[in-house]
């Protein structure tokens, strides 16, 4: 897995001050994407143990509320990348911090693909491991700069801890 960047103090991608990991790679190619260069799976640096160590060091600071996973798209990673992200999420939770994840996939898309492949299963497990899931493609014609934590009106901020058989929004 490759990553485009790490922001050590991000206040725009989730609640509170967060560390944000922007992974490389996305097959959605949304027109107007805010991070177009990260759509390439070859862009950026290799995610290695030192990368995880840096993220965990930063997340463990008392003023940091948690980790945000963006891209590219974290859910377009291969099976090894998805497993690396799940491992990172668990370690962040072990620190008592929250994890937010953004993807062009919707929650329902992921459930429909569940059981079809190991990759599909890892995607839904990763999302379910997170505290908040911002789902849906960025749609330029629905762009709304007044929205918190998302770029277009079709995207949802889902509270994964409250979501079981139905979607429960974190906020409107």
N, C-alpha and C positions, 0 to 999 in steps of 0.2 A: 504494500500500500504506500502511496505517496501522499504528501500533504502540501498544501499551498502556503499556509502560514499559521502561526499561533499568535493570538493576541493575549497578552498577560493580564490586561485590565480593560475589559470590554463592558460598557454600560448599555449597549444597544441591542444585544442579542440574549435576551432573557432578563429575569428579575435580579436586581442587585448587581454588584460588581462580579464579573465572571471571567474565567479563562475560556477562550474560544479556539477550537481546533477546526481549521478549514481543510478538509480532506480534498484530494484531487480526484476528478472523475465524475462525470454525469452524462447519461445518455438522453436526458430530456431536452437539453438545448433550448430552454425557454427564451423566446425573444424578449430582450430587455433585461436579461439576467444581470444582477448586480455584481456577479463574480465570474464573468465569462471566461477569464483565463484559467480558472480552476476546473472548467469542464473537461479538459484533457486529462486522461489518466496518466500521461507521461509528465505532466507539469509538476514542478516543485521538488521537494526533497524526499528521500526514503524515510519512512516511519520506522525507527529502530528503538531499541531499548532505551537509549539515551533520550529519545524524544518523549517516551512515556515517563521517564524519570523526571524530566524537566516539567512536564505538565503536572505531575503529582506534587512536585515541590511547590509550584505556583499555586495550585488549588488548595494546598494545605494551609496557606496563609490565612490568618483569622478574618481578614476583611473580604475574602473571596467567598461568595455564596455557592459557587459551583462551576460546572463545566458545561459549555455549549458545543455541540457537534454540528457543523455546517459544511458547506462545500462550495463547489462540486455538489455531491450528494453522498452522505455517509452510507446510504442503503444501496448504492450502485457498486460498492466494493465487492471484490471476489470473496470466496468463503474464508480465506485466511485473514483478509482485512476485516471482515465482519466479526470474526472471532477475536481479533486484536481489540476492536472497539468494545466488544462485550466485556473483555477482561479489564479494559480501562474503566468502563462504567462501574464495574464491581468495586474496583480499587477506590474510585472517587466516592462511592457510597460508603465504603469502609471508613472514609475520612469524615463521614457525616455531612456530606455535601450533596447538592442536587445535580441532576443531569438533564439538559434540554437537548432535543435533536430536531433538525429540520430536514424535510425531504419532499420531493415532488410526488412521491407515492402518497396515496391516501390510506387511512387506517383500513377502510373497507377493501382497497386493492390488496393490501397485505394479507388480510384474512382470506380473501378469495384465492390467493396463491399458496396459502399454508398447506403443507403436506405434499406439494408437487415436487419439490427438490430440497436438497440440503440447504442451498442458498436461500430459498424462500423461507424455510424454517428459521434460519439464522436471522433473517431480516425482522420477522415478527418478534423473535425473542429479544433482539436488540432494542426494538421500540418498546416492548413491554418492560424491559429492564430500566428504561428511562422514566423520569418523573413527568416530563412534559414533551409532547410531540406536536410540532408545528407541521401540519400536513398540507399537501396539495401543490400543484404546479403554480409558478408565478404566471399570472395572466395579465399581460400588459393593459388590455382594455378594462381591467378591473383594478388597476393600480390605485392605491390610496395611501398617501404619505402620512395620514393621520392615525393609521392603525398601529397598535403596539405589537412589536415583535414579528410582523409579517408585512409583505409588500402588496398583496392584492386581496380583495374582499372574499374571494373563494377559499382562501387558506384559513385553517382553523388552528386554534391553540388548545390542544386537548390535554386535560389532566389525566395522565395515564394511571395514577394511583386510585382514581375514582372510577375509571372506565373498565367495565367488565364486558357485558354483552351489548352495551350501547355506548356511544360517544358522550362524554361529559366535558363540556367546554371549560377551560381554565378561566376564560374571560370572553366577552362578546367582541 
